[in-house]
């Protein structure tokens, strides 16, 4: 039982570590690297944390990965339909960028 709790702690720590690295890369305006780190945080967080999903979609948008940004927006909005700013800040902009 101890190894199970240690594994869970390790996964949670990995999720947070990737989230922090994503934050650092985002602040350095390295959106592709930020997206890679947020992808890992999203994966280790079982794709359930809407804040990480928002940050991932935002960095996809900044890295001009519009389809990926839209996909993450849909996943977050399916689970959290009223998640603040997701639709206006990311989804609508990604769709507009695809049309242009």
C-alpha positions in Angstrom: 0.0 0.0 0.0 2.9 2.4 0.7 4.2 2.0 -2.8 0.8 3.0 -4.2 0.7 6.2 -2.2 4.3 6.9 -3.2 3.4 6.4 -6.9 0.4 8.7 -6.6 2.6 11.4 -4.9 5.2 11.0 -7.6 2.6 11.5 -10.4 1.2 14.5 -8.6 4.6 16.0 -8.2 5.4 15.4 -11.8 2.2 17.1 -12.8 3.1 20.2 -10.7 6.7 20.2 -12.0 5.6 20.2 -15.6 3.1 22.9 -14.8 5.8 25.1 -13.3 8.1 24.5 -16.2 5.3 25.4 -18.6 4.8 28.6 -16.6 8.5 29.5 -16.9 8.6 28.8 -20.6 5.4 30.9 -21.1 7.0 33.8 -19.3 10.0 33.5 -21.6 7.6 33.6 -24.5 8.7 30.2 -25.6 5.2 29.0 -26.4 6.1 25.7 -28.1 8.2 24.6 -25.1 5.5 25.8 -22.7 2.9 23.8 -24.6 5.1 20.7 -24.3 5.4 21.1 -20.6 1.7 21.8 -20.2 0.9 18.7 -22.3 2.8 16.6 -19.8 1.0 18.3 -16.9 -2.3 17.7 -18.6 -1.4 14.0 -19.2 -0.2 13.4 -15.6 -3.3 15.3 -14.3 -5.5 12.8 -16.2 -6.8 15.7 -18.3 -9.1 16.9 -15.5 -7.6 20.2 -14.3 -9.3 23.0 -16.3 -6.6 25.5 -15.4 -3.9 23.4 -17.0 -6.2 22.8 -19.9 -6.7 26.5 -20.3 -2.9 27.2 -20.2 -2.3 24.4 -22.7 -4.9 25.7 -25.1 -3.5 29.2 -24.7 0.0 28.1 -25.5 -1.2 26.1 -28.5 -2.9 29.3 -29.7 0.3 31.3 -29.3 2.3 28.6 -31.0 -0.2 28.7 -33.9 -1.4 25.2 -33.2 -5.0 26.2 -33.7 -6.6 22.8 -34.1 -4.9 21.5 -31.0 -6.1 24.6 -29.1 -9.7 24.0 -30.2 -9.5 20.4 -29.2 -8.4 21.2 -25.7 -11.0 23.9 -25.4 -13.7 21.4 -26.2 -12.4 18.9 -23.7 -12.3 21.5 -20.9 -15.7 23.0 -21.9 -17.3 19.5 -22.0 -16.3 19.0 -18.3 -16.6 22.6 -17.2 -19.1 24.4 -19.5 -18.8 27.8 -17.8 -15.1 27.9 -17.5 -14.2 31.6 -17.5 -12.7 33.1 -20.6 -12.0 29.8 -22.4 -14.6 30.4 -25.2 -13.8 34.1 -25.7 -10.0 34.2 -25.1 -9.0 31.0 -26.9 -11.7 29.1 -28.8 -13.1 32.0 -30.7 -9.6 33.3 -31.6 -8.4 29.9 -32.7 -11.4 29.4 -34.9 -10.9 32.9 -36.4 -7.3 32.2 -37.1 -8.2 29.0 -38.9 -10.6 30.9 -41.1 -8.1 33.6 -42.1 
